[in-house]
Amino acid sequence: MAMVGDVQDNRVLAKGLDQPEGPAILPNGDLLLVEMGEARACVTRVDRNGGHMPFARPGGRPTGLAIDGDGCIWAAGGTGNSLVRLSPTGELLLTIAGDEHGPFLFPNDLAFGPDGMLYMTDSGMIPGDLIQGLVIRPDFADAPYDGRVFQIDPRAGRVTRRLATGLRFANGVAFGSDGALYYNETLTSVIYRQEPGREATPFARLDRQAAPDRFAGPDGMAFDAAGRLYCAVYGEGRVAVLDPSGKAMPSIRTNGDRPTNVAFAREGTALFITEVQHGAVEVVSADDVGLALHQPLISTSEKGCAHGL
């Protein structure tokens, strides 16, 4: 792996992407991701040779993806800052706009849990109020965030719980092999751990390496099979690696300084990193295979989501 201090020479699988984020691996090894840039604002499919083309346009500013057991794609950041479910061929099947307390503000990242529920972070501010293109408002540190973490019943198509509120830019989310939910708060660099039925507690705080006036901090996350947590650190040109206790290990350096998310290949130790400065997908070899993701069956019939990916 290319560690901090090494030459930045990660293999580039794909380039020419417009603010890539939210990688998700398809059964055949191809990659789905989102392009957040306003000119594209789409879900994109990347083949194993790096070729890429738009797959679906859910509207809005898509940010995160998750694939369920029916082969359908859930995308955070659809029209009106919604959460949407797409068929394996990209047709819109379902839209969730918020809960009984109000609409979503900035749907960000997604992860299915061992309970079959879908978990989503909401960064807590309308995207257009925070960012224009790649330019973030200069007073971002003092902006009025209400970052949240939602539990969503994908079968009923509704929010069931708010697990957290008041976070300062809720961002990456993942489940560990221990069954606990992990999510992070970009502006404090804190990663939280929450066991079922318990309150969240801090798991780790990343050492900040960026200047105080720069928007930077933890972003998308993934676990390997040995329990190590890999966390893209936006604005710092690295993927932080934490051992199962939360202790920092040597980071993986990225070619660009704005990595947004990470995902493991379904087979082997390849770790895919989306990076927006260069509009690229970088690939490194991790120390272990990725932890298998939860992909629950949602549909009770073949209607809507035939297995087509």
Secondary structure as the mmCIF struct_conf table of DSSP 4:
data_model
#
loop_
_struct_conf.conf_type_id
_struct_conf.id
_struct_conf.beg_label_comp_id
_struct_conf.beg_label_asym_id
_struct_conf.beg_label_seq_id
_struct_conf.end_label_comp_id
_struct_conf.end_label_asym_id
_struct_conf.end_label_seq_id
STRN STRN1 MET A 3 MET A 3
TURN_TY1_P TURN_TY1_P1 VAL A 4 GLY A 5
BEND BEND1 ASP A 6 ASP A 6
STRN STRN2 ARG A 11 ALA A 14
BEND BEND2 ASP A 18 GLN A 19
STRN STRN3 PRO A 20 ILE A 25
TURN_TY1_P TURN_TY1_P2 PRO A 27 ASN A 28
BEND BEND3 GLY A 29 GLY A 29
STRN STRN4 LEU A 31 GLU A 35
BEND BEND4 GLY A 37 GLY A 37
TURN_TY1_P TURN_TY1_P3 GLU A 38 ARG A 40
STRN STRN5 CYS A 42 VAL A 46
TURN_TY1_P TURN_TY1_P4 ARG A 48 ASN A 49
BEND BEND5 GLY A 50 GLY A 50
STRN STRN6 HIS A 52 ALA A 56
BEND BEND6 GLY A 59 GLY A 60
STRN STRN7 GLY A 64 ILE A 67
TURN_TY1_P TURN_TY1_P5 GLY A 69 ASP A 70
BEND BEND7 GLY A 71 GLY A 71
STRN STRN8 ILE A 73 GLY A 78
TURN_TY1_P TURN_TY1_P6 THR A 79 ASN A 81
STRN STRN9 SER A 82 LEU A 86
TURN_TY1_P TURN_TY1_P7 PRO A 88 THR A 89
BEND BEND8 GLY A 90 GLY A 90
STRN STRN10 LEU A 92 ILE A 96
STRN STRN11 GLY A 98 ASP A 99
TURN_TY1_P TURN_TY1_P8 GLU A 100 HIS A 101
STRN STRN12 GLY A 102 PRO A 103
BEND BEND9 LEU A 105 LEU A 105
STRN STRN13 PRO A 107 PHE A 112
TURN_TY1_P TURN_TY1_P9 PRO A 114 ASP A 115
BEND BEND10 GLY A 116 GLY A 116
STRN STRN14 LEU A 118 ASP A 122
BEND BEND11 GLY A 124 MET A 125
HELX_RH_AL_P HELX_RH_AL_P1 PRO A 127 LEU A 130
STRN STRN15 ILE A 131 GLN A 132
TURN_TY1_P TURN_TY1_P10 GLY A 133 LEU A 134
STRN STRN16 VAL A 135 ILE A 136
HELX_LH_PP_P HELX_LH_PP_P1 ARG A 137 ARG A 137
TURN_TY1_P TURN_TY1_P11 PRO A 138 ASP A 139
HELX_RH_3T_P HELX_RH_3T_P1 PHE A 140 ASP A 142
BEND BEND12 ALA A 143 ALA A 143
STRN STRN17 GLY A 147 ASP A 153
TURN_TY1_P TURN_TY1_P12 PRO A 154 GLY A 157
STRN STRN18 ARG A 158 LEU A 167
BEND BEND13 ARG A 168 PHE A 169
STRN STRN19 ALA A 170 PHE A 175
TURN_TY1_P TURN_TY1_P13 SER A 177 ASP A 178
BEND BEND14 GLY A 179 GLY A 179
STRN STRN20 LEU A 181 GLU A 185
TURN_TY1_P TURN_TY1_P14 THR A 186 SER A 189
STRN STRN21 VAL A 190 GLN A 194
TURN_TY1_P TURN_TY1_P15 PRO A 196 GLY A 197
BEND BEND15 ARG A 198 ARG A 198
STRN STRN22 THR A 201 ARG A 205
HELX_LH_PP_P HELX_LH_PP_P2 LEU A 206 ARG A 208
BEND BEND16 ALA A 210 ALA A 210
TURN_TY1_P TURN_TY1_P16 PRO A 212 ASP A 213
BEND BEND17 ARG A 214 ARG A 214
STRN STRN23 GLY A 217 PHE A 223
STRN STRN24 ASP A 224 ASP A 224
TURN_TY1_P TURN_TY1_P17 ALA A 225 ALA A 226
BEND BEND18 GLY A 227 GLY A 227
STRN STRN25 LEU A 229 TYR A 234
TURN_TY1_P TURN_TY1_P18 GLY A 235 GLY A 237
STRN STRN26 ARG A 238 LEU A 242
TURN_TY1_P TURN_TY1_P19 PRO A 244 SER A 245
BEND BEND19 GLY A 246 GLY A 246
STRN STRN27 ALA A 248 ARG A 253
BEND BEND20 ASN A 255 ASP A 257
STRN STRN28 PRO A 259 PHE A 264
BEND BEND21 ARG A 266 THR A 269
STRN STRN29 ALA A 270 GLU A 275
TURN_TY1_P TURN_TY1_P20 VAL A 276 GLY A 279
STRN STRN30 ALA A 280 SER A 285
BEND BEND22 ASP A 287 ASP A 288
HELX_LH_PP_P HELX_LH_PP_P3 VAL A 289 VAL A 289
STRN STRN31 GLY A 290 GLY A 290
HELX_LH_PP_P HELX_LH_PP_P4 LEU A 291 HIS A 294
BEND BEND23 THR A 300 GLY A 304
BEND BEND24 HIS A 307 HIS A 307
#
